[in-house]
Amino acid sequence: MTAKKRILIADDMHECILPLLKEAGYDPVYLPVIDRVGILEIIEGFYGLVIRSKTSVNKELIDAGKNLAFVARAGAGMDKVDEDYLVSKGIAAINAPEGNRDALGEHVLGLLLSLLHKIPSAFEEIKKGIWDRENNRGIELKDKVVGIYGMGNMGMCFAKKLQGFDCKVIGYDKYKDVLDETFITRVDLEELFEKTEILSIHIPLNTETNQLFKESYLRKFKNLKVLINTARGEVLDTVGLINLLQDGSLYAAGLDVLANEKLESYSNEEVALLNTLTYLPNVLITPHVAGWTFESYQKISEVVASKIIELG
């Protein structure tokens, strides 16, 4: 009898992944609390590795996994996975953006509408006994130009969810071709700079995109008023963003990600920057939860399992 292919699941996953893999003939080993040292000690005995965010899959770990056929990231971003080295070793790299794209698309829409209509700041005033209608007058999304930077799973899902708001949706992507432009119009970078009023960022973090959105770059957007970033914090220059908000160039910003999300490790400078952002009434920050819902938790596991099974 052929031995079953063992798969190490080295992070917390929805329970549905275990029966799905078992039914397909795999032997999943679920060790959600294992640390990096533990993974390095046992990874040689596994056919596949499933991780989320805590584990960096670099050359050291890949070399230790001498029998790995794949590494699967339960989520969209692959910035902690050395995909080039995996490819050079003949190891498949899997991710699951299909699992949380709907969650993220809804979250971006929630951030955007909350900012346009000043919902959080108005509520904060009411808690203080202030009933101010005029200064909490909102702005409609209708007829605005929404520019989507990055037309992958996340960007396209958000574009689709904008249907029904009677706004114009344009998108730019340096690498991806879009076959269906039913709910988005593909433009070049210059047209994106020229027309965008609301910018939503949906690009991966890599050496090319790290700190791409510096202040000088953001100022190329001639009509930009609202910025939403649910990609990675490192693609956006926080100081530059604050400057645009404070000088009135930007009406509002919504962030689901920060360059450093371990608040307990902050330097004095980082604390000061975060305090500045959180004190601004036209800024909303959420703790990297845009793609993290009860539904996406299960769907991500289902997508990962299906892609593993497709590998054979």
Rosetta blueprint (number, residue, H / E / L):
1 M L
2 T L
3 A L
4 K L
5 K E
6 R E
7 I E
8 L E
9 I E
10 A L
11 D L
12 D L
13 M L
14 H L
15 E L
16 C L
17 I H
18 L H
19 P H
20 L H
21 L H
22 K H
23 E H
24 A L
25 G L
26 Y E
27 D E
28 P E
29 V E
30 Y E
31 L L
32 P L
33 V L
34 I L
35 D L
36 R H
37 V H
38 G H
39 I H
40 L H
41 E H
42 I H
43 I H
44 E H
45 G H
46 F L
47 Y L
48 G E
49 L E
50 V E
51 I E
52 R L
53 S L
54 K L
55 T L
56 S L
57 V E
58 N L
59 K H
60 E H
61 L H
62 I H
63 D H
64 A H
65 G L
66 K L
67 N L
68 L L
69 A L
70 F E
71 V E
72 A E
73 R E
74 A L
75 G L
76 A L
77 G L
78 M L
79 D L
80 K L
81 V E
82 D L
83 E H
84 D H
85 Y H
86 L H
87 V H
88 S H
89 K L
90 G L
91 I L
92 A E
93 A E
94 I E
95 N E
96 A L
97 P H
98 E H
99 G H
100 N H
101 R H
102 D H
103 A H
104 L H
105 G H
106 E H
107 H H
108 V H
109 L H
110 G H
111 L H
112 L H
113 L H
114 S H
115 L H
116 L H
117 H L
118 K L
119 I H
120 P H
121 S H
122 A H
123 F H
124 E H
125 E H
126 I H
127 K H
128 K L
129 G L
130 I L
131 W L
132 D L
133 R L
134 E H
135 N H
136 N H
137 R L
138 G L
139 I L
140 E L
141 L L
142 K L
143 D L
144 K L
145 V E
146 V E
147 G E
148 I E
149 Y E
150 G L
151 M L
152 G L
153 N H
154 M H
155 G H
156 M H
157 C H
158 F H
159 A H
160 K H
161 K H
162 L L
163 Q L
164 G L
165 F L
166 D L
167 C L
168 K E
169 V E
170 I E
171 G E
172 Y E
173 D L
174 K L
175 Y L
176 K L
177 D L
178 V L
179 L L
180 D L
181 E L
182 T L
183 F L
184 I L
185 T E
186 R E
187 V L
188 D L
189 L H
190 E H
191 E H
192 L H
193 F H
194 E H
195 K H
196 T L
197 E L
198 I E
199 L E
200 S E
201 I E
202 H L
203 I L
204 P L
205 L L
206 N L
207 T L
208 E L
209 T L
210 N L
211 Q L
212 L L
213 F E
214 K L
215 E H
216 S H
217 Y H
218 L H
219 R L
220 K L
221 F L
222 K L
223 N L
224 L L
225 K L
226 V E
227 L E
228 I E
229 N E
230 T L
231 A L
232 R L
233 G H
234 E H
235 V H
236 L E
237 D L
238 T H
239 V H
240 G H
241 L H
242 I H
243 N H
244 L H
245 L H
246 Q H
247 D L
248 G L
249 S L
250 L L
251 Y L
252 A E
253 A E
254 G E
255 L E
256 D L
257 V L
258 L L
259 A L
260 N L
261 E L
262 K L
263 L H
264 E H
265 S H
266 Y L
267 S L
268 N H
269 E H
270 E H
271 V H
272 A H
273 L H
274 L H
275 N H
276 T H
277 L H
278 T H
279 Y H
280 L L
281 P L
282 N L
283 V E
284 L E
285 I E
286 T L
287 P L
288 H L
289 V L
290 A L
291 G L
292 W L
293 T L
294 F H
295 E H
296 S H
297 Y H
298 Q H
299 K H
300 I H
301 S H
302 E H
303 V H
304 V H
305 A H
306 S H
307 K H
308 I H
309 I H
310 E H
311 L H
312 G L
